[in-house]
Amino acid sequence: MPELREGTCASCGAKMLWSTTKSGRSMPLDTEPAATGNILLHPDGTCEVVPSAELEAKRNETPLYLSHFATCPGAASHRKPKE
């Protein structure tokens, strides 16, 4: 079962959360909800990207988070090259 884990970014040193997507991939999240967030964090530690059409309604219902890739100055160094 997935669980939410705390971690530290190797690039910028920021505290972050490790969540798991529905497809089983790890996703780094900023530790605090954001007004511009688009990721819904479930109590079981999984997360999902909220579709654009549903963002405004979700933001009024629950805190949403940002992927740490969106805020990390060193995010490019962690991306895999396109094949």
PDB file of N, CA, C and O in Angstrom:
ATOM      1  N   MET A   1       0.850  -1.185   0.000  1.00  0.00           N
ATOM      2  CA  MET A   1       0.000   0.000   0.000  1.00  0.00           C
ATOM      3  C   MET A   1       0.890   1.241   0.000  1.00  0.00           C
ATOM      4  O   MET A   1       1.839   1.323   0.779  1.00  0.00           O
ATOM      5  N   PRO A   2       0.589   2.202  -0.865  1.00  0.00           N
ATOM      6  CA  PRO A   2       1.399   3.430  -0.910  1.00  0.00           C
ATOM      7  C   PRO A   2       1.297   4.189   0.406  1.00  0.00           C
ATOM      8  O   PRO A   2       0.300   4.108   1.123  1.00  0.00           O
ATOM      9  N   GLU A   3       2.336   4.910   0.688  1.00  0.00           N
ATOM     10  CA  GLU A   3       2.299   5.777   1.864  1.00  0.00           C
ATOM     11  C   GLU A   3       3.004   7.076   1.533  1.00  0.00           C
ATOM     12  O   GLU A   3       3.876   7.121   0.666  1.00  0.00           O
ATOM     13  N   LEU A   4       2.625   8.116   2.219  1.00  0.00           N
ATOM     14  CA  LEU A   4       3.234   9.427   2.051  1.00  0.00           C
ATOM     15  C   LEU A   4       4.534   9.446   2.838  1.00  0.00           C
ATOM     16  O   LEU A   4       4.556   9.107   4.021  1.00  0.00           O
ATOM     17  N   ARG A   5       5.618   9.845   2.179  1.00  0.00           N
ATOM     18  CA  ARG A   5       6.922   9.885   2.842  1.00  0.00           C
ATOM     19  C   ARG A   5       7.485  11.297   2.764  1.00  0.00           C
ATOM     20  O   ARG A   5       7.277  12.004   1.779  1.00  0.00           O
ATOM     21  N   GLU A   6       8.194  11.697   3.803  1.00  0.00           N
ATOM     22  CA  GLU A   6       8.882  12.983   3.791  1.00  0.00           C
ATOM     23  C   GLU A   6      10.264  12.784   3.200  1.00  0.00           C
ATOM     24  O   GLU A   6      10.863  11.717   3.338  1.00  0.00           O
ATOM     25  N   GLY A   7      10.764  13.813   2.546  1.00  0.00           N
ATOM     26  CA  GLY A   7      12.097  13.747   1.969  1.00  0.00           C
ATOM     27  C   GLY A   7      12.683  15.132   1.810  1.00  0.00           C
ATOM     28  O   GLY A   7      12.062  16.136   2.157  1.00  0.00           O
ATOM     29  N   THR A   8      13.894  15.163   1.278  1.00  0.00           N
ATOM     30  CA  THR A   8      14.589  16.413   1.002  1.00  0.00           C
ATOM     31  C   THR A   8      15.058  16.372  -0.440  1.00  0.00           C
ATOM     32  O   THR A   8      15.623  15.371  -0.879  1.00  0.00           O
ATOM     33  N   CYS A   9      14.832  17.438  -1.176  1.00  0.00           N
ATOM     34  CA  CYS A   9      15.238  17.510  -2.578  1.00  0.00           C
ATOM     35  C   CYS A   9      16.760  17.523  -2.672  1.00  0.00           C
ATOM     36  O   CYS A   9      17.423  18.312  -1.998  1.00  0.00           O
ATOM     37  N   ALA A  10      17.307  16.651  -3.507  1.00  0.00           N
ATOM     38  CA  ALA A  10      18.755  16.574  -3.687  1.00  0.00           C
ATOM     39  C   ALA A  10      19.299  17.797  -4.422  1.00  0.00           C
ATOM     40  O   ALA A  10      20.485  18.107  -4.303  1.00  0.00           O
ATOM     41  N   SER A  11      18.457  18.492  -5.174  1.00  0.00           N
ATOM     42  CA  SER A  11      18.916  19.653  -5.940  1.00  0.00           C
ATOM     43  C   SER A  11      18.895  20.949  -5.146  1.00  0.00           C
ATOM     44  O   SER A  11      19.883  21.682  -5.113  1.00  0.00           O
ATOM     45  N   CYS A  12      17.763  21.227  -4.505  1.00  0.00           N
ATOM     46  CA  CYS A  12      17.621  22.536  -3.847  1.00  0.00           C
ATOM     47  C   CYS A  12      17.586  22.453  -2.325  1.00  0.00           C
ATOM     48  O   CYS A  12      17.640  23.483  -1.652  1.00  0.00           O
ATOM     49  N   GLY A  13      17.498  21.256  -1.778  1.00  0.00           N
ATOM     50  CA  GLY A  13      17.504  21.088  -0.330  1.00  0.00           C
ATOM     51  C   GLY A  13      16.172  21.336   0.359  1.00  0.00           C
ATOM     52  O   GLY A  13      16.090  21.291   1.586  1.00  0.00           O
ATOM     53  N   ALA A  14      15.125  21.598  -0.422  1.00  0.00           N
ATOM     54  CA  ALA A  14      13.806  21.863   0.166  1.00  0.00           C
ATOM     55  C   ALA A  14      13.194  20.580   0.719  1.00  0.00           C
ATOM     56  O   ALA A  14      13.411  19.491   0.189  1.00  0.00           O
ATOM     57  N   LYS A  15      12.431  20.731   1.788  1.00  0.00           N
ATOM     58  CA  LYS A  15      11.643  19.612   2.298  1.00  0.00           C
ATOM     59  C   LYS A  15      10.538  19.332   1.289  1.00  0.00           C
ATOM     60  O   LYS A  15      10.002  20.260   0.682  1.00  0.00           O
ATOM     61  N   MET A  16      10.194  18.061   1.104  1.00  0.00           N
ATOM     62  CA  MET A  16       9.130  17.704   0.177  1.00  0.00           C
ATOM     63  C   MET A  16       8.469  16.420   0.642  1.00  0.00           C
ATOM     64  O   MET A  16       8.951  15.750   1.556  1.00  0.00           O
ATOM     65  N   LEU A  17       7.362  16.088   0.003  1.00  0.00           N
ATOM     66  CA  LEU A  17       6.626  14.866   0.282  1.00  0.00           C
ATOM     67  C   LEU A  17       6.710  13.964  -0.938  1.00  0.00           C
ATOM     68  O   LEU A  17       6.645  14.439  -2.071  1.00  0.00           O
ATOM     69  N   TRP A  18       6.852  12.675  -0.710  1.00  0.00           N
ATOM     70  CA  TRP A  18       6.803  11.704  -1.799  1.00  0.00           C
ATOM     71  C   TRP A  18       5.448  11.012  -1.738  1.00  0.00           C
ATOM     72  O   TRP A  18       5.098  10.384  -0.739  1.00  0.00           O
ATOM     73  N   SER A  19       4.696  11.137  -2.819  1.00  0.00           N
ATOM     74  CA  SER A  19       3.400  10.496  -2.941  1.00  0.00           C
ATOM     75  C   SER A  19       3.502   9.479  -4.073  1.00  0.00           C
ATOM     76  O   SER A  19       4.541   9.370  -4.724  1.00  0.00           O
ATOM     77  N   THR A  20       2.430   8.739  -4.306  1.00  0.00           N
ATOM     78  CA  THR A  20       2.401   7.749  -5.379  1.00  0.00           C
ATOM     79  C   THR A  20       1.173   8.007  -6.238  1.00  0.00           C
ATOM     80  O   THR A  20       0.074   8.197  -5.716  1.00  0.00           O
ATOM     81  N   THR A  21       1.356   8.015  -7.553  1.00  0.00           N
ATOM     82  CA  THR A  21       0.234   8.205  -8.470  1.00  0.00           C
ATOM     83  C   THR A  21      -0.563   6.906  -8.580  1.00  0.00           C
ATOM     84  O   THR A  21      -0.126   5.859  -8.101  1.00  0.00           O
ATOM     85  N   LYS A  22      -1.727   6.982  -9.210  1.00  0.00           N
ATOM     86  CA  LYS A  22      -2.551   5.785  -9.407  1.00  0.00           C
ATOM     87  C   LYS A  22      -1.814   4.726 -10.220  1.00  0.00           C
ATOM     88  O   LYS A  22      -2.066   3.531 -10.065  1.00  0.00           O
ATOM     89  N   SER A  23      -0.903   5.167 -11.086  1.00  0.00           N
ATOM     90  CA  SER A  23      -0.147   4.221 -11.912  1.00  0.00           C
ATOM     91  C   SER A  23       1.077   3.663 -11.185  1.00  0.00           C
ATOM     92  O   SER A  23       1.842   2.888 -11.758  1.00  0.00           O
ATOM     93  N   GLY A  24       1.260   4.060  -9.921  1.00  0.00           N
ATOM     94  CA  GLY A  24       2.347   3.510  -9.123  1.00  0.00           C
ATOM     95  C   GLY A  24       3.665   4.261  -9.190  1.00  0.00           C
ATOM     96  O   GLY A  24       4.662   3.806  -8.629  1.00  0.00           O
ATOM     97  N   ARG A  25       3.688   5.400  -9.866  1.00  0.00           N
ATOM     98  CA  ARG A  25       4.921   6.186  -9.966  1.00  0.00           C
ATOM     99  C   ARG A  25       5.041   7.151  -8.792  1.00  0.00           C
ATOM    100  O   ARG A  25       4.043   7.690  -8.313  1.00  0.00           O
ATOM    101  N   SER A  26       6.254   7.360  -8.342  1.00  0.00           N
ATOM    102  CA  SER A  26       6.501   8.312  -7.257  1.00  0.00           C
ATOM    103  C   SER A  26       6.406   9.739  -7.775  1.00  0.00           C
ATOM    104  O   SER A  26       6.853  10.036  -8.882  1.00  0.00           O
ATOM    105  N   MET A  27       5.820  10.622  -6.969  1.00  0.00           N
ATOM    106  CA  MET A  27       5.709  12.031  -7.347  1.00  0.00           C
ATOM    107  C   MET A  27       6.130  12.896  -6.166  1.00  0.00           C
ATOM    108  O   MET A  27       5.579  12.765  -5.073  1.00  0.00           O
ATOM    109  N   PRO A  28       7.111  13.788  -6.381  1.00  0.00           N
ATOM    110  CA  PRO A  28       7.505  14.704  -5.317  1.00  0.00           C
ATOM    111  C   PRO A  28       6.542  15.890  -5.257  1.00  0.00           C
ATOM    112  O   PRO A  28       6.204  16.480  -6.283  1.00  0.00           O
ATOM    113  N   LEU A  29       6.112  16.228  -4.057  1.00  0.00           N
ATOM    114  CA  LEU A  29       5.193  17.347  -3.861  1.00  0.00           C
ATOM    115  C   LEU A  29       5.795  18.349  -2.892  1.00  0.00           C
ATOM    116  O   LEU A  29       6.527  17.972  -1.977  1.00  0.00           O
ATOM    117  N   ASP A  30       5.487  19.630  -3.092  1.00  0.00           N
ATOM    118  CA  ASP A  30       5.840  20.626  -2.087  1.00  0.00           C
ATOM    119  C   ASP A  30       5.065  20.293  -0.813  1.00  0.00           C
ATOM    120  O   ASP A  30       3.975  19.725  -0.880  1.00  0.00           O
ATOM    121  N   THR A  31       5.617  20.641   0.331  1.00  0.00           N
ATOM    122  CA  THR A  31       5.026  20.217   1.605  1.00  0.00           C
ATOM    123  C   THR A  31       3.749  20.951   1.986  1.00  0.00           C
ATOM    124  O   THR A  31       2.953  20.432   2.768  1.00  0.00           O
ATOM    125  N   GLU A  32       3.543  22.139   1.452  1.00  0.00           N
ATOM    126  CA  GLU A  32       2.364  22.929   1.816  1.00  0.00           C
ATOM    127  C   GLU A  32       1.412  23.050   0.630  1.00  0.00           C
ATOM    128  O   GLU A  32       1.863  23.140  -0.512  1.00  0.00           O
ATOM    129  N   PRO A  33       0.109  23.052   0.880  1.00  0.00           N
ATOM    130  CA  PRO A  33      -0.844  23.309  -0.201  1.00  0.00           C
ATOM    131  C   PRO A  33      -0.564  24.672  -0.836  1.00  0.00           C
ATOM    132  O   PRO A  33      -0.005  25.563  -0.196  1.00  0.00           O
ATOM    133  N   ALA A  34      -0.957  24.822  -2.095  1.00  0.00           N
ATOM    134  CA  ALA A  34      -0.709  26.070  -2.824  1.00  0.00           C
ATOM    135  C   ALA A  34      -1.996  26.571  -3.473  1.00  0.00           C
ATOM    136  O   ALA A  34      -2.824  25.778  -3.923  1.00  0.00           O
ATOM    137  N   ALA A  35      -2.155  27.870  -3.516  1.00  0.00           N
ATOM    138  CA  ALA A  35      -3.330  28.472  -4.154  1.00  0.00           C
ATOM    139  C   ALA A  35      -3.417  28.082  -5.621  1.00  0.00           C
ATOM    140  O   ALA A  35      -4.511  28.025  -6.182  1.00  0.00           O
ATOM    141  N   THR A  36      -2.278  27.813  -6.247  1.00  0.00           N
ATOM    142  CA  THR A  36      -2.245  27.423  -7.661  1.00  0.00           C
ATOM    143  C   THR A  36      -2.049  25.918  -7.827  1.00  0.00           C
ATOM    144  O   THR A  36      -1.756  25.444  -8.925  1.00  0.00           O
ATOM    145  N   GLY A  37      -2.210  25.172  -6.738  1.00  0.00           N
ATOM    146  CA  GLY A  37      -2.003  23.725  -6.797  1.00  0.00           C
ATOM    147  C   GLY A  37      -2.976  23.023  -7.729  1.00  0.00           C
ATOM    148  O   GLY A  37      -4.081  23.505  -7.975  1.00  0.00           O
ATOM    149  N   ASN A  38      -2.545  21.874  -8.244  1.00  0.00           N
ATOM    150  CA  ASN A  38      -3.402  21.083  -9.123  1.00  0.00           C
ATOM    151  C   ASN A  38      -3.331  19.586  -8.802  1.00  0.00           C
ATOM    152  O   ASN A  38      -3.779  18.754  -9.590  1.00  0.00           O
ATOM    153  N   ILE A  39      -2.764  19.253  -7.636  1.00  0.00           N
ATOM    154  CA  ILE A  39      -2.622  17.849  -7.270  1.00  0.00           C
ATOM    155  C   ILE A  39      -3.386  17.582  -5.980  1.00  0.00           C
ATOM    156  O   ILE A  39      -3.169  18.231  -4.956  1.00  0.00           O
ATOM    157  N   LEU A  40      -4.280  16.614  -6.061  1.00  0.00           N
ATOM    158  CA  LEU A  40      -5.092  16.213  -4.919  1.00  0.00           C
ATOM    159  C   LEU A  40      -4.372  15.088  -4.190  1.00  0.00           C
ATOM    160  O   LEU A  40      -4.037  14.066  -4.788  1.00  0.00           O
ATOM    161  N   LEU A  41      -4.142  15.277  -2.922  1.00  0.00           N
ATOM    162  CA  LEU A  41      -3.460  14.291  -2.090  1.00  0.00           C
ATOM    163  C   LEU A  41      -4.513  13.535  -1.287  1.00  0.00           C
ATOM    164  O   LEU A  41      -5.274  14.134  -0.527  1.00  0.00           O
ATOM    165  N   HIS A  42      -4.552  12.211  -1.461  1.00  0.00           N
ATOM    166  CA  HIS A  42      -5.525  11.374  -0.764  1.00  0.00           C
ATOM    167  C   HIS A  42      -4.965  10.927   0.589  1.00  0.00           C
ATOM    168  O   HIS A  42      -3.747  10.872   0.765  1.00  0.00           O
ATOM    169  N   PRO A  43      -5.843  10.609   1.543  1.00  0.00           N
ATOM    170  CA  PRO A  43      -5.385  10.183   2.873  1.00  0.00           C
ATOM    171  C   PRO A  43      -4.483   8.948   2.854  1.00  0.00           C
ATOM    172  O   PRO A  43      -3.676   8.764   3.765  1.00  0.00           O
ATOM    173  N   ASP A  44      -4.608   8.102   1.831  1.00  0.00           N
ATOM    174  CA  ASP A  44      -3.786   6.888   1.773  1.00  0.00           C
ATOM    175  C   ASP A  44      -2.395   7.135   1.195  1.00  0.00           C
ATOM    176  O   ASP A  44      -1.616   6.194   1.036  1.00  0.00           O
ATOM    177  N   GLY A  45      -2.073   8.396   0.877  1.00  0.00           N
ATOM    178  CA  GLY A  45      -0.748   8.726   0.358  1.00  0.00           C
ATOM    179  C   GLY A  45      -0.659   8.764  -1.149  1.00  0.00           C
ATOM    180  O   GLY A  45       0.385   9.122  -1.694  1.00  0.00           O
ATOM    181  N   THR A  46      -1.737   8.400  -1.844  1.00  0.00           N
ATOM    182  CA  THR A  46      -1.728   8.499  -3.297  1.00  0.00           C
ATOM    183  C   THR A  46      -2.139   9.911  -3.701  1.00  0.00           C
ATOM    184  O   THR A  46      -2.695  10.665  -2.902  1.00  0.00           O
ATOM    185  N   CYS A  47      -1.855  10.252  -4.950  1.00  0.00           N
ATOM    186  CA  CYS A  47      -2.210  11.577  -5.444  1.00  0.00           C
ATOM    187  C   CYS A  47      -2.691  11.475  -6.876  1.00  0.00           C
ATOM    188  O   CYS A  47      -2.449  10.480  -7.560  1.00  0.00           O
ATOM    189  N   GLU A  48      -3.371  12.513  -7.319  1.00  0.00           N
ATOM    190  CA  GLU A  48      -3.813  12.576  -8.711  1.00  0.00           C
ATOM    191  C   GLU A  48      -3.846  14.029  -9.161  1.00  0.00           C
ATOM    192  O   GLU A  48      -4.108  14.939  -8.375  1.00  0.00           O
ATOM    193  N   VAL A  49      -3.576  14.218 -10.439  1.00  0.00           N
ATOM    194  CA  VAL A  49      -3.654  15.546 -11.038  1.00  0.00           C
ATOM    195  C   VAL A  49      -5.129  15.840 -11.296  1.00  0.00           C
ATOM    196  O   VAL A  49      -5.837  15.023 -11.885  1.00  0.00           O
ATOM    197  N   VAL A  50      -5.582  16.993 -10.860  1.00  0.00           N
ATOM    198  CA  VAL A  50      -6.975  17.398 -11.044  1.00  0.00           C
ATOM    199  C   VAL A  50      -7.120  17.997 -12.441  1.00  0.00           C
ATOM    200  O   VAL A  50      -6.361  18.895 -12.805  1.00  0.00           O
ATOM    201  N   PRO A  51      -8.089  17.511 -13.235  1.00  0.00           N
ATOM    202  CA  PRO A  51      -8.304  18.080 -14.570  1.00  0.00           C
ATOM    203  C   PRO A  51      -8.615  19.577 -14.494  1.00  0.00           C
ATOM    204  O   PRO A  51      -9.254  20.038 -13.548  1.00  0.00           O
ATOM    205  N   SER A  52      -8.166  20.314 -15.480  1.00  0.00           N
ATOM    206  CA  SER A  52      -8.343  21.775 -15.513  1.00  0.00           C
ATOM    207  C   SER A  52      -9.785  22.203 -15.286  1.00  0.00           C
ATOM    208  O   SER A  52     -10.042  23.174 -14.575  1.00  0.00           O
ATOM    209  N   ALA A  53     -10.724  21.485 -15.885  1.00  0.00           N
ATOM    210  CA  ALA A  53     -12.135  21.852 -15.776  1.00  0.00           C
ATOM    211  C   ALA A  53     -12.663  21.731 -14.346  1.00  0.00           C
ATOM    212  O   ALA A  53     -13.678  22.341 -14.010  1.00  0.00           O
ATOM    213  N   GLU A  54     -11.987  20.952 -13.504  1.00  0.00           N
ATOM    214  CA  GLU A  54     -12.448  20.728 -12.131  1.00  0.00           C
ATOM    215  C   GLU A  54     -11.646  21.503 -11.083  1.00  0.00           C
ATOM    216  O   GLU A  54     -11.975  21.457  -9.897  1.00  0.00           O
ATOM    217  N   LEU A  55     -10.601  22.212 -11.507  1.00  0.00           N
ATOM    218  CA  LEU A  55      -9.699  22.855 -10.552  1.00  0.00           C
ATOM    219  C   LEU A  55     -10.380  23.838  -9.614  1.00  0.00           C
ATOM    220  O   LEU A  55     -10.182  23.768  -8.401  1.00  0.00           O
ATOM    221  N   GLU A  56     -11.170  24.745 -10.147  1.00  0.00           N
ATOM    222  CA  GLU A  56     -11.772  25.788  -9.307  1.00  0.00           C
ATOM    223  C   GLU A  56     -12.658  25.179  -8.230  1.00  0.00           C
ATOM    224  O   GLU A  56     -12.596  25.587  -7.070  1.00  0.00           O
ATOM    225  N   ALA A  57     -13.477  24.211  -8.605  1.00  0.00           N
ATOM    226  CA  ALA A  57     -14.359  23.565  -7.633  1.00  0.00           C
ATOM    227  C   ALA A  57     -13.550  22.819  -6.576  1.00  0.00           C
ATOM    228  O   ALA A  57     -13.864  22.896  -5.388  1.00  0.00           O
ATOM    229  N   LYS A  58     -12.520  22.105  -6.992  1.00  0.00           N
ATOM    230  CA  LYS A  58     -11.693  21.350  -6.040  1.00  0.00           C
ATOM    231  C   LYS A  58     -10.964  22.279  -5.085  1.00  0.00           C
ATOM    232  O   LYS A  58     -10.841  21.979  -3.897  1.00  0.00           O
ATOM    233  N   ARG A  59     -10.475  23.413  -5.597  1.00  0.00           N
ATOM    234  CA  ARG A  59      -9.753  24.363  -4.738  1.00  0.00           C
ATOM    235  C   ARG A  59     -10.650  24.905  -3.634  1.00  0.00           C
ATOM    236  O   ARG A  59     -10.168  25.257  -2.557  1.00  0.00           O
ATOM    237  N   ASN A  60     -11.950  24.974  -3.896  1.00  0.00           N
ATOM    238  CA  ASN A  60     -12.894  25.442  -2.877  1.00  0.00           C
ATOM    239  C   ASN A  60     -13.223  24.352  -1.863  1.00  0.00           C
ATOM    240  O   ASN A  60     -13.693  24.647  -0.764  1.00  0.00           O
ATOM    241  N   GLU A  61     -12.977  23.084  -2.228  1.00  0.00           N
ATOM    242  CA  GLU A  61     -13.325  21.951  -1.368  1.00  0.00           C
ATOM    243  C   GLU A  61     -12.174  21.473  -0.493  1.00  0.00           C
ATOM    244  O   GLU A  61     -12.378  21.112   0.666  1.00  0.00           O
ATOM    245  N   THR A  62     -10.974  21.472  -1.043  1.00  0.00           N
ATOM    246  CA  THR A  62      -9.855  20.811  -0.377  1.00  0.00           C
ATOM    247  C   THR A  62      -8.526  21.446  -0.771  1.00  0.00           C
ATOM    248  O   THR A  62      -8.428  22.027  -1.852  1.00  0.00           O
ATOM    249  N   PRO A  63      -7.517  21.352   0.062  1.00  0.00           N
ATOM    250  CA  PRO A  63      -6.202  21.888  -0.312  1.00  0.00           C
ATOM    251  C   PRO A  63      -5.604  21.095  -1.476  1.00  0.00           C
ATOM    252  O   PRO A  63      -5.717  19.870  -1.527  1.00  0.00           O
ATOM    253  N   LEU A  64      -4.979  21.793  -2.390  1.00  0.00           N
ATOM    254  CA  LEU A  64      -4.289  21.154  -3.508  1.00  0.00           C
ATOM    255  C   LEU A  64      -2.809  21.499  -3.436  1.00  0.00           C
ATOM    256  O   LEU A  64      -2.429  22.554  -2.927  1.00  0.00           O
ATOM    257  N   TYR A  65      -1.996  20.617  -3.940  1.00  0.00           N
ATOM    258  CA  TYR A  65      -0.546  20.745  -3.850  1.00  0.00           C
ATOM    259  C   TYR A  65       0.059  20.945  -5.234  1.00  0.00           C
ATOM    260  O   TYR A  65      -0.592  20.720  -6.254  1.00  0.00           O
ATOM    261  N   LEU A  66       1.316  21.372  -5.246  1.00  0.00           N
ATOM    262  CA  LEU A  66       2.092  21.491  -6.480  1.00  0.00           C
ATOM    263  C   LEU A  66       3.153  20.402  -6.510  1.00  0.00           C
ATOM    264  O   LEU A  66       3.713  20.032  -5.478  1.00  0.00           O
ATOM    265  N   SER A  67       3.418  19.898  -7.699  1.00  0.00           N
ATOM    266  CA  SER A  67       4.548  18.999  -7.869  1.00  0.00           C
ATOM    267  C   SER A  67       5.813  19.787  -7.553  1.00  0.00           C
ATOM    268  O   SER A  67       5.926  20.954  -7.928  1.00  0.00           O
ATOM    269  N   HIS A  68       6.755  19.166  -6.872  1.00  0.00           N
ATOM    270  CA  HIS A  68       8.000  19.872  -6.571  1.00  0.00           C
ATOM    271  C   HIS A  68       8.754  20.199  -7.860  1.00  0.00           C
ATOM    272  O   HIS A  68       9.556  21.133  -7.881  1.00  0.00           O
ATOM    273  N   PHE A  69       8.511  19.450  -8.927  1.00  0.00           N
ATOM    274  CA  PHE A  69       9.136  19.761 -10.217  1.00  0.00           C
ATOM    275  C   PHE A  69       8.728  21.147 -10.711  1.00  0.00           C
ATOM    276  O   PHE A  69       9.477  21.781 -11.454  1.00  0.00           O
ATOM    277  N   ALA A  70       7.557  21.621 -10.310  1.00  0.00           N
ATOM    278  CA  ALA A  70       7.075  22.935 -10.753  1.00  0.00           C
ATOM    279  C   ALA A  70       7.759  24.086 -10.027  1.00  0.00           C
ATOM    280  O   ALA A  70       7.761  25.211 -10.526  1.00  0.00           O
ATOM    281  N   THR A  71       8.336  23.826  -8.864  1.00  0.00           N
ATOM    282  CA  THR A  71       8.919  24.909  -8.069  1.00  0.00           C
ATOM    283  C   THR A  71      10.422  24.780  -7.847  1.00  0.00           C
ATOM    284  O   THR A  71      11.059  25.739  -7.410  1.00  0.00           O
ATOM    285  N   CYS A  72      10.992  23.636  -8.133  1.00  0.00           N
ATOM    286  CA  CYS A  72      12.417  23.405  -7.873  1.00  0.00           C
ATOM    287  C   CYS A  72      13.284  24.044  -8.957  1.00  0.00           C
ATOM    288  O   CYS A  72      13.062  23.800 -10.143  1.00  0.00           O
ATOM    289  N   PRO A  73      14.261  24.851  -8.573  1.00  0.00           N
ATOM    290  CA  PRO A  73      15.146  25.453  -9.572  1.00  0.00           C
ATOM    291  C   PRO A  73      16.025  24.420 -10.280  1.00  0.00           C
ATOM    292  O   PRO A  73      16.550  24.700 -11.358  1.00  0.00           O
ATOM    293  N   GLY A  74      16.191  23.247  -9.701  1.00  0.00           N
ATOM    294  CA  GLY A  74      17.025  22.210 -10.316  1.00  0.00           C
ATOM    295  C   GLY A  74      16.231  21.079 -10.940  1.00  0.00           C
ATOM    296  O   GLY A  74      16.783  20.005 -11.179  1.00  0.00           O
ATOM    297  N   ALA A  75      14.955  21.290 -11.210  1.00  0.00           N
ATOM    298  CA  ALA A  75      14.085  20.221 -11.711  1.00  0.00           C
ATOM    299  C   ALA A  75      14.582  19.601 -13.016  1.00  0.00           C
ATOM    300  O   ALA A  75      14.449  18.393 -13.213  1.00  0.00           O
ATOM    301  N   ALA A  76      15.143  20.400 -13.893  1.00  0.00           N
ATOM    302  CA  ALA A  76      15.583  19.886 -15.196  1.00  0.00           C
ATOM    303  C   ALA A  76      16.626  18.783 -15.055  1.00  0.00           C
ATOM    304  O   ALA A  76      16.700  17.890 -15.898  1.00  0.00           O
ATOM    305  N   SER A  77      17.417  18.837 -14.015  1.00  0.00           N
ATOM    306  CA  SER A  77      18.464  17.827 -13.844  1.00  0.00           C
ATOM    307  C   SER A  77      17.894  16.463 -13.460  1.00  0.00           C
ATOM    308  O   SER A  77      18.607  15.462 -13.520  1.00  0.00           O
ATOM    309  N   HIS A  78      16.637  16.409 -13.073  1.00  0.00           N
ATOM    310  CA  HIS A  78      16.012  15.143 -12.685  1.00  0.00           C
ATOM    311  C   HIS A  78      15.154  14.549 -13.794  1.00  0.00           C
ATOM    312  O   HIS A  78      14.687  13.417 -13.666  1.00  0.00           O
ATOM    313  N   ARG A  79      14.941  15.277 -14.861  1.00  0.00           N
ATOM    314  CA  ARG A  79      14.099  14.775 -15.947  1.00  0.00           C
ATOM    315  C   ARG A  79      14.887  13.813 -16.822  1.00  0.00           C
ATOM    316  O   ARG A  79      16.067  14.014 -17.107  1.00  0.00           O
ATOM    317  N   LYS A  80      14.195  12.765 -17.237  1.00  0.00           N
ATOM    318  CA  LYS A  80      14.825  11.796 -18.130  1.00  0.00           C
ATOM    319  C   LYS A  80      14.811  12.369 -19.543  1.00  0.00           C
ATOM    320  O   LYS A  80      13.842  13.016 -19.937  1.00  0.00           O
ATOM    321  N   PRO A  81      15.886  12.135 -20.315  1.00  0.00           N
ATOM    322  CA  PRO A  81      15.902  12.641 -21.689  1.00  0.00           C
ATOM    323  C   PRO A  81      14.847  11.941 -22.546  1.00  0.00           C
ATOM    324  O   PRO A  81      14.565  10.757 -22.362  1.00  0.00           O
ATOM    325  N   LYS A  82      14.276  12.688 -23.477  1.00  0.00           N
ATOM    326  CA  LYS A  82      13.290  12.107 -24.394  1.00  0.00           C
ATOM    327  C   LYS A  82      14.010  11.224 -25.392  1.00  0.00           C
ATOM    328  O   LYS A  82      15.098  11.546 -25.870  1.00  0.00           O
ATOM    329  N   GLU A  83      13.386  10.121 -25.690  1.00  0.00           N
ATOM    330  CA  GLU A  83      14.002   9.182 -26.644  1.00  0.00           C
ATOM    331  C   GLU A  83      13.447   9.361 -28.024  1.00  0.00           C
ATOM    332  O   GLU A  83      13.851   8.655 -28.948  1.00  0.00           O
TER     333      GLU A  83
END
